[in-house]
Structure formats: structure tokens, C-alpha cells
Amino acid sequence: MSMNIGEAATASGVSAKMIRHYESVGLFPEAVRTESGYRQYTDKEVSTLRFVRQSRDLGFSIEQIRELLGLWQNRKRPSRQVRALAQAHIEELDDKLKELQSMKATLEHLVHCCHGDERPDCPIIDSLAQDIAPAATVMHEHAKTAGLRPGRSARKPS
């Protein structure tokens, strides 16, 4: 049975926009098209889209999903490869969790230090305005933000 992109999106839980994106990055093969140019999908392709969606729901990257798809499609693969990939992802999630907890602690400290009254003095704003040298930034190696240092107070340098 063949279905169009809207039907495949509904059946898989992946939006039509994301299906087109997965095709464009080579994660998912380009669909067969009708003579009028409409994409057509089979049940097998919808199953693959569900696999991708569930992998994304667990936070796997596009490259990790590409690898998982290869392992899923190789029925002779050793499960230790799948386990190793999942274990590495758990470690990445642990690192992200620590980073988020540190950001939360910093923000909680700043909120605690802010009087929240009519005065203009605000340690939250002061901290955001600080010019911190990149070498002094204590962020996780995968972080893409700079400025506040997680777990650090908003005190100005002496």
C-alpha cells in the first residue's frame, strides 16, 4: 500500500517538513514520486520513519540515528555495537544534565541575590553584562554559550 507524505507523516508521527529534511540530509532515502511529482511511501518506509522519530525522542543526533539505522537494517550485527552507541549517548546525556543543573544553580543564586524591588540594582543584569574572557569560561566542552559560568556567583571581580 502506498501513501502520500501527509499520510506517512500521520502514520509515523514525523511531520512532512521533517520527512523532507531527513531526505535532504540523506538520513532517509528520497521517496518514489508519482508522475505528477507527489511523494509516495510504503509501510516499510513509515516503519523507518517511526524508528527515526523514536530515536529523536531519545535525543540521538542525526549521525547517531544514521548509525542506528545501519545497525537496525543489518540483522547480523552484534548487539554490543548497539549497546555501545546507547551507552555513549547516556554519557552525553549525563554531561548535558550536569550542565543544565549547573546553569539552574547559577540562576537560582542570582535570583536569590536580586531584591526584585523598585531599585535598578540587579545582580542578574550585572552578571549578564560581565565581560568574561573565553579562557576563564568554565563550560562543558560541548556548550555553545559563553558569559555566565555555571555554578559561579554573580560577584564582580575585585
N, CA, C and O atoms as a DFTB+ gen file, in Angstrom:
632 C
 N C O
     1  1       0.839      -1.177       0.000
     2  2       0.000       0.000       0.000
     3  2       0.888       1.246       0.000
     4  3       1.878       1.311       0.728
     5  1       0.532       2.209      -0.804
     6  2       1.298       3.428      -0.949
     7  2       0.529       4.594      -0.330
     8  3      -0.700       4.645      -0.385
     9  1       1.283       5.537       0.266
    10  2       0.636       6.707       0.866
    11  2       1.419       7.964       0.522
    12  3       2.617       7.907       0.243
    13  1       0.733       9.094       0.546
    14  2       1.403      10.365       0.267
    15  2       2.123      10.851       1.523
    16  3       2.047      10.208       2.570
    17  1       2.816      11.973       1.424
    18  2       3.631      12.460       2.536
    19  2       2.788      12.809       3.762
    20  3       3.225      12.591       4.892
    21  1       1.590      13.347       3.554
    22  2       0.720      13.684       4.680
    23  2       0.272      12.441       5.425
    24  3       0.249      12.416       6.655
    25  1      -0.081      11.415       4.676
    26  2      -0.499      10.154       5.299
    27  2       0.681       9.490       6.009
    28  3       0.526       8.946       7.102
    29  1       1.868       9.536       5.379
    30  2       3.065       8.963       6.014
    31  2       3.415       9.731       7.283
    32  3       3.840       9.141       8.276
    33  1       3.236      11.039       7.247
    34  2       3.508      11.865       8.428
    35  2       2.577      11.475       9.566
    36  3       3.018      11.306      10.703
    37  1       1.300      11.334       9.266
    38  2       0.321      10.958      10.291
    39  2       0.618       9.565      10.837
    40  3       0.576       9.346      12.047
    41  1       0.915       8.634       9.953
    42  2       1.156       7.248      10.372
    43  2       2.440       7.089      11.180
    44  3       2.526       6.213      12.040
    45  1       3.436       7.929      10.910
    46  2       4.734       7.780      11.577
    47  2       4.921       8.715      12.762
    48  3       5.753       8.455      13.632
    49  1       4.156       9.800      12.802
    50  2       4.361      10.792      13.848
    51  2       5.490      11.758      13.523
    52  3       5.935      12.506      14.394
    53  1       5.956      11.749      12.280
    54  2       7.006      12.656      11.824
    55  2       6.352      13.648      10.868
    56  3       5.670      13.239       9.928
    57  1       6.546      14.928      11.092
    58  2       5.914      15.933      10.234
    59  2       6.425      15.820       8.799
    60  3       7.529      15.335       8.553
    61  1       5.610      16.271       7.875
    62  2       6.006      16.268       6.462
    63  2       7.283      17.087       6.272
    64  3       8.154      16.710       5.489
    65  1       7.390      18.197       6.984
    66  2       8.584      19.038       6.891
    67  2       9.829      18.253       7.317
    68  3      10.870      18.334       6.665
    69  1       9.719      17.497       8.405
    70  2      10.866      16.715       8.885
    71  2      11.180      15.560       7.941
    72  3      12.346      15.212       7.754
    73  1      10.155      14.966       7.348
    74  2      10.405      13.900       6.369
    75  2      11.256      14.465       5.227
    76  3      12.243      13.855       4.816
    77  1      10.859      15.636       4.721
    78  2      11.624      16.268       3.638
    79  2      13.045      16.599       4.112
    80  3      14.004      16.447       3.354
    81  1      13.180      17.050       5.361
    82  2      14.512      17.349       5.906
    83  2      15.359      16.082       5.977
    84  3      16.517      16.087       5.559
    85  1      14.795      15.003       6.500
    86  2      15.545      13.744       6.592
    87  2      15.975      13.258       5.217
    88  3      17.053      12.682       5.068
    89  1      15.139      13.487       4.217
    90  2      15.517      13.140       2.844
    91  2      16.674      14.021       2.384
    92  3      17.617      13.533       1.760
    93  1      16.608      15.310       2.687
    94  2      17.629      16.253       2.204
    95  2      18.999      16.004       2.826
    96  3      20.020      16.270       2.192
    97  1      19.036      15.496       4.063
    98  2      20.332      15.225       4.717
    99  2      20.782      13.782       4.512
   100  3      21.807      13.360       5.048
   101  1      20.011      13.034       3.737
   102  2      20.404      11.668       3.418
   103  2      20.157      10.654       4.514
   104  3      20.662       9.533       4.444
   105  1      19.388      11.028       5.525
   106  2      19.066      10.080       6.592
   107  2      18.002       9.093       6.122
   108  3      17.957       7.940       6.551
   109  1      17.175       9.569       5.253
   110  2      16.050       8.800       4.755
   111  2      16.073       8.909       3.228
   112  3      16.232      10.008       2.697
   113  1      15.918       7.796       2.515
   114  2      16.008       7.872       1.049
   115  2      14.882       8.710       0.447
   116  3      13.763       8.741       0.959
   117  1      15.205       9.380      -0.639
   118  2      14.184      10.167      -1.319
   119  2      13.064       9.246      -1.762
   120  3      13.300       8.126      -2.216
   121  1      11.868       9.727      -1.624
   122  2      10.690       8.928      -1.940
   123  2      10.519       8.760      -3.442
   124  3      10.947       9.590      -4.243
   125  1       9.878       7.654      -3.788
   126  2       9.443       7.444      -5.163
   127  2       8.350       8.465      -5.408
   128  3       7.566       8.770      -4.509
   129  1       8.294       8.991      -6.611
   130  2       7.294      10.009      -6.925
   131  2       6.341       9.517      -8.006
   132  3       6.697       8.727      -8.880
   133  1       5.128      10.013      -7.908
   134  2       4.133       9.711      -8.935
   135  2       4.467      10.533     -10.178
   136  3       5.348      11.392     -10.139
   137  1       3.781      10.279     -11.253
   138  2       4.002      11.037     -12.485
   139  2       3.745      12.521     -12.271
   140  3       4.351      13.365     -12.931
   141  1       2.849      12.836     -11.348
   142  2       2.554      14.242     -11.068
   143  2       3.498      14.845     -10.023
   144  3       3.339      16.009      -9.654
   145  1       4.475      14.074      -9.543
   146  2       5.502      14.597      -8.651
   147  2       5.256      14.411      -7.165
   148  3       6.052      14.880      -6.352
   149  1       4.168      13.736      -6.785
   150  2       3.877      13.531      -5.368
   151  2       4.714      12.385      -4.804
   152  3       4.886      11.343      -5.436
   153  1       5.224      12.610      -3.604
   154  2       5.987      11.557      -2.934
   155  2       5.045      10.420      -2.532
   156  3       3.892      10.644      -2.164
   157  1       5.571       9.194      -2.613
   158  2       4.803       8.015      -2.224
   159  2       5.650       7.180      -1.256
   160  3       6.845       6.979      -1.474
   161  1       5.017       6.702      -0.192
   162  2       5.713       5.939       0.845
   163  2       5.015       4.608       1.077
   164  3       3.796       4.491       0.954
   165  1       5.830       3.595       1.420
   166  2       5.308       2.272       1.735
   167  2       5.274       2.095       3.247
   168  3       5.780       2.935       3.992
   169  1       4.680       1.006       3.688
   170  2       4.651       0.691       5.119
   171  2       6.067       0.542       5.671
   172  3       6.335       0.937       6.806
   173  1       6.971      -0.024       4.876
   174  2       8.363      -0.194       5.315
   175  2       9.007       1.167       5.587
   176  3       9.714       1.335       6.581
   177  1       8.763       2.126       4.712
   178  2       9.331       3.462       4.904
   179  2       8.715       4.161       6.108
   180  3       9.398       4.897       6.821
   181  1       7.440       3.935       6.332
   182  2       6.783       4.503       7.519
   183  2       7.390       3.898       8.783
   184  3       7.569       4.601       9.778
   185  1       7.707       2.609       8.755
   186  2       8.369       1.971       9.900
   187  2       9.732       2.613      10.155
   188  3      10.120       2.836      11.302
   189  1      10.440       2.901       9.088
   190  2      11.740       3.562       9.231
   191  2      11.558       4.953       9.831
   192  3      12.339       5.364      10.690
   193  1      10.544       5.673       9.389
   194  2      10.273       6.999       9.958
   195  2       9.928       6.908      11.439
   196  3      10.342       7.763      12.222
   197  1       9.179       5.889      11.833
   198  2       8.877       5.696      13.264
   199  2      10.155       5.441      14.053
   200  3      10.335       5.965      15.152
   201  1      11.038       4.630      13.479
   202  2      12.322       4.336      14.107
   203  2      13.105       5.643      14.314
   204  3      13.662       5.881      15.385
   205  1      13.137       6.472      13.283
   206  2      13.839       7.756      13.368
   207  2      13.194       8.640      14.433
   208  3      13.893       9.246      15.245
   209  1      11.867       8.713      14.431
   210  2      11.165       9.557      15.412
   211  2      11.460       9.096      16.836
   212  3      11.743       9.916      17.709
   213  1      11.396       7.816      17.066
   214  2      11.648       7.300      18.416
   215  2      13.101       7.528      18.825
   216  3      13.390       7.778      19.996
   217  1      14.001       7.443      17.871
   218  2      15.411       7.732      18.159
   219  2      15.594       9.205      18.505
   220  3      16.331       9.544      19.430
   221  1      14.918      10.080      17.757
   222  2      14.994      11.515      18.053
   223  2      14.372      11.821      19.413
   224  3      14.874      12.661      20.159
   225  1      13.279      11.136      19.728
   226  2      12.638      11.335      21.033
   227  2      13.583      10.999      22.180
   228  3      13.458      11.553      23.272
   229  1      14.533      10.091      21.935
   230  2      15.523       9.736      22.950
   231  2      16.756      10.641      22.876
   232  3      17.712      10.462      23.630
   233  1      16.724      11.605      21.966
   234  2      17.801      12.588      21.904
   235  2      18.994      12.204      21.057
   236  3      20.013      12.894      21.098
   237  1      18.907      11.129      20.291
   238  2      20.023      10.761      19.431
   239  2      20.182      11.805      18.331
   240  3      19.194      12.353      17.841
   241  1      21.418      12.077      17.947
   242  2      21.712      13.025      16.874
   243  2      21.424      12.371      15.520
   244  3      21.218      11.160      15.432
   245  1      21.416      13.181      14.489
   246  2      21.206      12.668      13.131
   247  2      22.271      11.625      12.797
   248  3      21.955      10.566      12.255
   249  1      23.523      11.919      13.117
   250  2      24.595      10.958      12.812
   251  2      24.434       9.659      13.610
   252  3      24.661       8.572      13.079
   253  1      24.046       9.770      14.870
   254  2      23.818       8.566      15.667
   255  2      22.655       7.754      15.096
   256  3      22.709       6.525      15.060
   257  1      21.609       8.445      14.653
   258  2      20.466       7.751      14.063
   259  2      20.878       7.066      12.768
   260  3      20.433       5.956      12.477
   261  1      21.721       7.722      12.001
   262  2      22.227       7.110      10.772
   263  2      22.908       5.777      11.107
   264  3      22.706       4.768      10.432
   265  1      23.714       5.805      12.161
   266  2      24.405       4.587      12.593
   267  2      23.413       3.546      13.123
   268  3      23.523       2.361      12.809
   269  1      22.453       3.993      13.921
   270  2      21.432       3.074      14.426
   271  2      20.625       2.438      13.298
   272  3      20.322       1.245      13.341
   273  1      20.282       3.230      12.297
   274  2      19.552       2.683      11.148
   275  2      20.358       1.593      10.456
   276  3      19.821       0.549      10.086
   277  1      21.654       1.846      10.286
   278  2      22.519       0.830       9.681
   279  2      22.542      -0.442      10.504
   280  3      22.509      -1.544       9.955
   281  1      22.599      -0.295      11.817
   282  2      22.603      -1.468      12.699
   283  2      21.247      -2.177      12.666
   284  3      21.187      -3.407      12.665
   285  1      20.168      -1.405      12.638
   286  2      18.818      -1.975      12.596
   287  2      18.616      -2.781      11.314
   288  3      18.008      -3.851      11.331
   289  1      19.129      -2.259      10.216
   290  2      18.939      -2.916       8.928
   291  2      19.876      -4.104       8.725
   292  3      19.646      -4.936       7.847
   293  1      20.927      -4.185       9.532
   294  2      21.866      -5.313       9.458
   295  2      21.473      -6.351      10.503
   296  3      21.858      -6.237      11.667
   297  1      20.734      -7.327      10.107
   298  2      20.220      -8.339      11.042
   299  2      21.342      -9.208      11.626
   300  3      21.092      -9.950      12.575
   301  1      22.564      -9.141      11.094
   302  2      23.680      -9.938      11.610
   303  2      24.584      -9.128      12.532
   304  3      25.640      -9.609      12.941
   305  1      24.183      -7.915      12.861
   306  2      25.012      -7.048      13.691
   307  2      25.102      -7.601      15.121
   308  3      24.148      -8.190      15.628
   309  1      26.247      -7.405      15.754
   310  2      26.343      -7.787      17.174
   311  2      25.650      -6.727      18.031
   312  3      25.815      -5.530      17.793
   313  1      24.897      -7.150      18.999
   314  2      24.168      -6.200      19.845
   315  2      25.110      -5.307      20.641
   316  3      24.710      -4.232      21.089
   317  1      26.356      -5.736      20.821
   318  2      27.299      -4.911      21.581
   319  2      27.529      -3.570      20.892
   320  3      27.820      -2.582      21.566
   321  1      27.406      -3.511      19.550
   322  2      27.568      -2.237      18.848
   323  2      26.416      -1.292      19.191
   324  3      26.624      -0.097      19.399
   325  1      25.222      -1.829      19.247
   326  2      24.049      -1.018      19.592
   327  2      24.171      -0.544      21.036
   328  3      23.921       0.621      21.348
   329  1      24.556      -1.461      21.901
   330  2      24.711      -1.114      23.313
   331  2      25.773      -0.034      23.507
   332  3      25.574       0.895      24.290
   333  1      26.893      -0.148      22.804
   334  2      27.970       0.839      22.933
   335  2      27.494       2.219      22.485
   336  3      27.817       3.225      23.116
   337  1      26.735       2.264      21.411
   338  2      26.202       3.538      20.933
   339  2      25.240       4.141      21.953
   340  3      25.292       5.337      22.240
   341  1      24.370       3.306      22.492
   342  2      23.414       3.782      23.502
   343  2      24.144       4.225      24.775
   344  3      23.773       5.233      25.377
   345  1      25.162       3.493      25.184
   346  2      25.919       3.845      26.386
   347  2      26.635       5.180      26.200
   348  3      26.672       5.997      27.120
   349  1      27.201       5.404      25.021
   350  2      27.860       6.677      24.745
   351  2      26.846       7.820      24.798
   352  3      27.158       8.915      25.267
   353  1      25.644       7.561      24.320
   354  2      24.603       8.590      24.351
   355  2      24.179       8.884      25.795
   356  3      23.921      10.037      26.141
   357  1      24.106       7.866      26.624
   358  2      23.788       8.070      28.040
   359  2      24.826       8.983      28.678
   360  3      24.476       9.873      29.453
   361  1      26.088       8.772      28.361
   362  2      27.152       9.616      28.917
   363  2      27.003      11.062      28.443
   364  3      27.223      11.991      29.220
   365  1      26.632      11.261      27.175
   366  2      26.388      12.614      26.670
   367  2      25.220      13.255      27.418
   368  3      25.276      14.429      27.782
   369  1      24.166      12.477      27.643
   370  2      23.003      13.000      28.364
   371  2      23.367      13.356      29.799
   372  3      22.902      14.367      30.325
   373  1      24.195      12.530      30.436
   374  2      24.654      12.841      31.794
   375  2      25.419      14.166      31.821
   376  3      25.225      14.980      32.724
   377  1      26.286      14.377      30.830
   378  2      27.041      15.634      30.749
   379  2      26.091      16.818      30.571
   380  3      26.247      17.844      31.233
   381  1      25.112      16.679      29.685
   382  2      24.147      17.760      29.462
   383  2      23.337      18.026      30.723
   384  3      23.055      19.177      31.056
   385  1      22.965      16.960      31.421
   386  2      22.199      17.112      32.660
   387  2      23.007      17.880      33.702
   388  3      22.474      18.760      34.379
   389  1      24.283      17.552      33.832
   390  2      25.145      18.275      34.783
   391  2      25.240      19.749      34.399
   392  3      25.190      20.630      35.258
   393  1      25.377      20.003      33.109
   394  2      25.469      21.379      32.637
   395  2      24.177      22.146      32.941
   396  3      24.228      23.290      33.394
   397  1      23.029      21.524      32.694
   398  2      21.748      22.162      32.986
   399  2      21.570      22.401      34.484
   400  3      21.070      23.450      34.891
   401  1      21.980      21.429      35.305
   402  2      21.873      21.602      36.751
   403  2      22.761      22.749      37.224
   404  3      22.386      23.500      38.125
   405  1      23.928      22.880      36.621
   406  2      24.830      23.966      36.982
   407  2      24.247      25.321      36.569
   408  3      24.325      26.288      37.327
   409  1      23.662      25.390      35.368
   410  2      23.017      26.632      34.933
   411  2      21.866      26.990      35.864
   412  3      21.681      28.155      36.216
   413  1      21.109      25.999      36.252
   414  2      19.979      26.231      37.151
   415  2      20.479      26.757      38.494
   416  3      19.899      27.687      39.054
   417  1      21.553      26.163      39.011
   418  2      22.103      26.613      40.295
   419  2      22.577      28.061      40.199
   420  3      22.364      28.847      41.123
   421  1      23.212      28.413      39.097
   422  2      23.662      29.791      38.898
   423  2      22.477      30.742      38.884
   424  3      22.485      31.771      39.560
   425  1      21.460      30.392      38.109
   426  2      20.274      31.254      38.033
   427  2      19.555      31.347      39.373
   428  3      19.087      32.421      39.749
   429  1      19.463      30.235      40.096
   430  2      18.826      30.274      41.421
   431  2      19.587      31.208      42.344
   432  3      18.983      31.966      43.103
   433  1      20.919      31.157      42.281
   434  2      21.733      32.032      43.119
   435  2      21.498      33.493      42.746
   436  3      21.329      34.342      43.621
   437  1      21.487      33.782      41.449
   438  2      21.270      35.153      41.000
   439  2      19.886      35.661      41.401
   440  3      19.743      36.804      41.834
   441  1      18.887      34.827      41.259
   442  2      17.528      35.218      41.652
   443  2      17.480      35.469      43.154
   444  3      16.836      36.415      43.609
   445  1      18.155      34.629      43.918
   446  2      18.199      34.804      45.371
   447  2      18.869      36.127      45.743
   448  3      18.458      36.778      46.703
   449  1      19.900      36.531      44.988
   450  2      20.636      37.769      45.281
   451  2      19.904      39.018      44.806
   452  3      20.221      40.121      45.250
   453  1      18.951      38.865      43.931
   454  2      18.228      40.020      43.394
   455  2      17.092      40.390      44.345
   456  3      16.299      39.535      44.739
   457  1      17.021      41.673      44.710
   458  2      15.973      42.118      45.631
   459  2      14.594      42.106      44.976
   460  3      13.586      41.925      45.659
   461  1      14.544      42.292      43.678
   462  2      13.260      42.286      42.989
   463  2      12.344      43.408      43.424
   464  3      11.127      43.238      43.507
   465  1      12.940      44.557      43.700
   466  2      12.137      45.692      44.163
   467  2      12.191      46.824      43.129
   468  3      12.444      46.579      41.949
   469  1      11.957      48.043      43.569
   470  2      11.913      49.197      42.677
   471  2      13.296      49.748      42.335
   472  3      13.427      50.585      41.442
   473  1      14.328      49.282      43.043
   474  2      15.681      49.781      42.778
   475  2      16.204      49.213      41.454
   476  3      15.829      48.107      41.063
   477  1      17.069      49.967      40.765
   478  2      17.603      49.478      39.495
   479  2      18.733      48.457      39.657
   480  3      19.054      47.743      38.706
   481  1      19.339      48.377      40.843
   482  2      20.435      47.427      41.059
   483  2      19.915      46.008      40.905
   484  3      18.931      45.618      41.533
   485  1      20.601      45.235      40.051
   486  2      20.162      43.861      39.818
   487  2      21.365      42.975      39.513
   488  3      22.012      43.156      38.481
   489  1      21.674      42.032      40.382
   490  2      22.823      41.156      40.139
   491  2      22.642      40.259      38.902
   492  3      23.625      39.797      38.323
   493  1      21.413      40.020      38.510
   494  2      21.179      39.192      37.313
   495  2      21.682      39.961      36.091
   496  3      22.454      39.432      35.290
   497  1      21.241      41.205      35.956
   498  2      21.674      42.038      34.832
   499  2      23.171      42.286      34.900
   500  3      23.860      42.203      33.883
   501  1      23.687      42.592      36.101
   502  2      25.120      42.837      36.253
   503  2      25.935      41.631      35.796
   504  3      26.952      41.783      35.119
   505  1      25.495      40.457      36.159
   506  2      26.210      39.249      35.784
   507  2      26.162      39.013      34.270
   508  3      27.162      38.626      33.666
   509  1      25.007      39.245      33.671
   510  2      24.882      39.067      32.221
   511  2      25.745      40.066      31.465
   512  3      26.189      39.786      30.351
   513  1      25.983      41.216      32.052
   514  2      26.756      42.263      31.403
   515  2      28.263      42.098      31.591
   516  3      29.037      42.826      30.970
   517  1      28.692      41.170      32.425
   518  2      30.120      40.986      32.664
   519  2      30.820      40.533      31.401
   520  3      30.283      39.747      30.621
   521  1      32.033      41.042      31.212
   522  2      32.863      40.620      30.086
   523  2      33.845      39.587      30.633
   524  3      34.823      39.931      31.296
   525  1      33.572      38.333      30.347
   526  2      34.404      37.246      30.867
   527  2      35.246      36.703      29.726
   528  3      34.725      36.371      28.662
   529  1      36.541      36.616      29.951
   530  2      37.443      36.089      28.929
   531  2      37.086      34.643      28.617
   532  3      36.773      33.877      29.528
   533  1      37.129      34.254      27.330
   534  2      36.779      32.887      26.961
   535  2      37.579      31.830      27.711
   536  3      37.045      30.769      28.035
   537  1      38.853      32.102      27.992
   538  2      39.673      31.120      28.701
   539  2      39.179      30.915      30.126
   540  3      39.411      29.861      30.718
   541  1      38.496      31.921      30.683
   542  2      38.020      31.814      32.060
   543  2      36.636      31.184      32.135
   544  3      36.148      30.879      33.223
   545  1      36.002      30.987      30.981
   546  2      34.667      30.419      30.976
   547  2      34.742      28.942      31.326
   548  3      35.472      28.177      30.696
   549  1      33.983      28.556      32.330
   550  2      34.002      27.169      32.776
   551  2      32.713      26.511      32.304
   552  3      31.754      26.377      33.064
   553  1      32.705      26.109      31.058
   554  2      31.528      25.464      30.485
   555  2      31.930      24.088      29.985
   556  3      33.106      23.807      29.755
   557  1      30.955      23.264      29.827
   558  2      31.171      21.943      29.266
   559  2      31.708      22.095      27.854
   560  3      31.364      23.059      27.170
   561  1      32.540      21.171      27.403
   562  2      33.187      21.308      26.103
   563  2      32.216      21.377      24.936
   564  3      32.571      21.900      23.879
   565  1      31.008      20.869      25.093
   566  2      30.034      20.904      24.003
   567  2      29.131      22.124      24.081
   568  3      28.304      22.338      23.194
   569  1      29.278      22.934      25.140
   570  2      28.389      24.088      25.307
   571  2      28.675      25.117      24.222
   572  3      29.816      25.289      23.792
   573  1      27.644      25.781      23.800
   574  2      27.809      26.778      22.763
   575  2      27.559      28.172      23.316
   576  3      27.528      29.140      22.557
   577  1      27.382      28.290      24.629
   578  2      27.131      29.587      25.225
   579  2      28.359      30.039      25.983
   580  3      29.208      29.230      26.357
   581  1      28.443      31.311      26.200
   582  2      29.531      31.882      26.998
   583  2      28.935      32.938      27.895
   584  3      27.753      33.263      27.782
   585  1      29.728      33.463      28.769
   586  2      29.243      34.506      29.656
   587  2      29.186      33.992      31.065
   588  3      30.221      33.853      31.717
   589  1      27.986      33.703      31.556
   590  2      27.859      33.213      32.925
   591  2      28.577      31.892      33.055
   592  3      28.543      31.051      32.157
   593  1      29.205      31.732      34.150
   594  2      29.876      30.470      34.409
   595  2      28.994      29.667      35.338
   596  3      28.724      30.107      36.456
   597  1      28.535      28.497      34.908
   598  2      27.633      27.706      35.748
   599  2      28.212      27.481      37.130
   600  3      29.394      27.178      37.294
   601  1      27.345      27.639      38.117
   602  2      27.734      27.370      39.492
   603  2      28.532      28.492      40.136
   604  3      28.920      28.380      41.298
   605  1      28.784      29.574      39.402
   606  2      29.565      30.694      39.935
   607  2      28.599      31.796      40.363
   608  3      27.497      31.914      39.826
   609  1      29.012      32.573      41.302
   610  2      28.173      33.672      41.760
   611  2      28.274      34.847      40.809
   612  3      29.110      34.865      39.906
   613  1      27.421      35.815      41.021
   614  2      27.371      36.986      40.150
   615  2      28.255      38.113      40.660
   616  3      28.106      39.251      40.214
   617  1      29.166      37.834      41.579
   618  2      30.033      38.892      42.117
   619  2      30.904      39.461      41.023
   620  3      31.335      38.753      40.112
   621  1      31.157      40.756      41.128
   622  2      32.074      41.390      40.194
   623  2      33.496      41.095      40.651
   624  3      33.754      41.000      41.851
   625  1      34.424      40.950      39.702
   626  2      35.807      40.679      40.096
   627  2      36.364      41.847      40.899
   628  3      36.052      43.007      40.630
   629  1      37.202      41.522      41.898
   630  2      37.771      42.564      42.741
   631  2      38.975      43.169      42.103
   632  3      39.590      44.070      42.674
